[in-house]
């Protein structure tokens, strides 16, 4: 069965530190990959997405993610975090291509706390 | 944002009672989803729909049923609520294909907070 794992459950950083959040998925076929962010008291919003092409994807607010097919990974990065990046981050996977079933699965989330 | 409305937004009920949550969308999106969000578990898929009257189970479907009789409405029913179903429930929609490519972006409702005593 398709699954998504986020290994960092709670990350605490100081402002200007670099960020990398891990995401691994289990599905072996074509996938579409996403990172969503949930700020306190709000619903999820899309940070970035990968469908095909360049495996390095740039998103909003200076975030980027790299798709490494051989490692089934889609890690999220940001060179320098800000206090306003404090939020919960979710990786998500959907089967892509002609076998797209529509089932979109989330990882368990990573809480990022940025200290000013 | 897509027009997604969840009702009720807050509900307190007792164990054993039936509960129905409604998700209404105005975007004509093909796919609709029900997730529950719990601390430490992220968002877990309960059921989803890939068209009118077409639904499938997600990761945590036990104790839940859904129905989609028209494009704009997706109902989640707890036949007999239990305390373990206390959670925040999010509805989401997704357009599906656009220009021949799969669109993955989900649009979320505001959430429904359910407390089962």
Interface residues (C-beta under 8 A of the other chain):
Chain A: X6 X9 X32 X34 X36 X43 X44 X46 X49 X51 X90 X92 X94 X96 X97 X100 X101 X102 X103 X104 X105 X106 X107 X108 X109
Chain B: X31 X33 X35 X40 X41 X42 X43 X44 X45 X48 X50 X56 X58 X59 X90 X94 X96 X101 X102 X104 X105 X106 X108 X109 X110 X111
